[in-house]
């Protein structure tokens, strides 16, 4: 199922929200390629584009986590690895098989994206907001 971007997906962190909107668009592009039977080359290209963007976004998040000593960093990065592994597996399957790609093959994306965004990313955005408030008011614990 394609991702419908709505207010419930906003984390009130502009950089993360912009990246997440782009990621949702790339997931939707991959769904379109599968749903409209664009062929394995188009599906593989869309999956590779999503993987490249995801890796860049995850690197950005990892940098922020390290910068602010995010306490849930290991668990969060483990979730990122899950998506990367799934996308790499999808790309390998698409590139090695000659038939059409089934919609179920990419169905994991919607579930992963929604769950990760509303749980792990929401906690991370709240952590960043708290850090920003503490820095602005000088209340940061030493």
N, C-alpha and C positions, 0 to 999 in steps of 0.2 A: 504494500500500500504506500502511496506517495505521502510525503510529509506536508501537512498544511501548517504553514507558519502562522502562529497567533500569539497573543499577549502572554499566554501561559508559558511560553518558551523563553521569554525575555528574562535575563539575569541582572539587569541594570548595571552591566559593565560593558561599555561601548565596544571595546576591542573584542571581547569574547562574544558578544551578541552579533557583531558583524561577521565574525568567523563562522559562528553557528548558522547564521542565515545562509551564508555561502555554502556551507557543508550540506544543509538541507536542500539547496538548489541542485547541488551535484548528485545527491542521493536521488532526487526526483528525476534528474537527467538519466541516470542509470536505469531507474524504473521504466521510464519512457522507452528507452532502447529495448528493454526486455519485453515490455507490454506490447509494443508495436512491431515486434519481431524484426528489428533493424539488422539483425545478423550478429554473428559472434565478433567480428572485427569492431563494430560499433560498441557492443557491450564491453568488450575488453578495453577499448579506448576510454570509455566512460568510467570504468572501474579503476583504470590506472590514474585517470585524472583525479578521482575521488581519493585514491590512496596517496598521491603526491600532496594534495591539499591537506589531507588528514595528518600526514607526517609533519608538514610545516606547522600546522595548528598545534599539534601535540608538542612539538619542540618549543613553541612559544609558551604554551602552558607550563611545560616542565621548567623553563627558565624562570617564569614568575614564581612557581612553587619553590624553587631553590633560593631565589632572591628573598622570599619572605619566610623561609623555613616552614613550609606548609606541613603540618603534622600527619596528614593522610596521603602524602605524596606517593608512597609505595603502592597503596591500594588503587589510587587514581591511575597511576601509570600502568598498572596491571590491566585495568579496563581498556586503556588505549591499546595495549598489546593485543588484547582479544580482538578488537576491530581490525587492526593491522593484519593479524594472522588470518582472519576470515576473508579479508579482501585479497590478500596474497593467494589464498587457497582458491577463491573464486576466479581470479585471473588465470591461475594455472589450469583450472578445469575448463574455462571458456576457451583458452588458447589451445588446449589439447583435444577437445571434442569437436566434432564436425556438425552436430545437430543444433537445433535451436535451443536457446537457454530458457529454462522454465522459470516462471515468476517466483516459485518457492525458493529458488536458488539465491535470490537476493532479498528474500522476505526478512531475514535477520536484521537488516539495516534499520528498519523502522523501529523495531523493538529496542535494539541497542541504543540508537540515537535518543529516543524518548526517555528511556530509563537513565542513561548516562547524564543527559542534560538536566533532568528534573531531580536527580539525586546527587551524583558526584560533582557535577559542574555547579549546581546550585549551592552546595556546601562550600565549594572553592570560592565562588563569587561572594558569598556571605563573609568568608574569611578575609578576602581582599578588601571588602568594604569596611570591615572592622579594623583592619590594619590601617587603612587610609584615615578613618576617623581618629584612631589613637595617635597616628602621626600628626594629624592636623591639630589636635588638642594638646599634644605633648604628654598624653597619658600612657604612652607605650611602656610596658614593663621591660626592665632592663635586661 
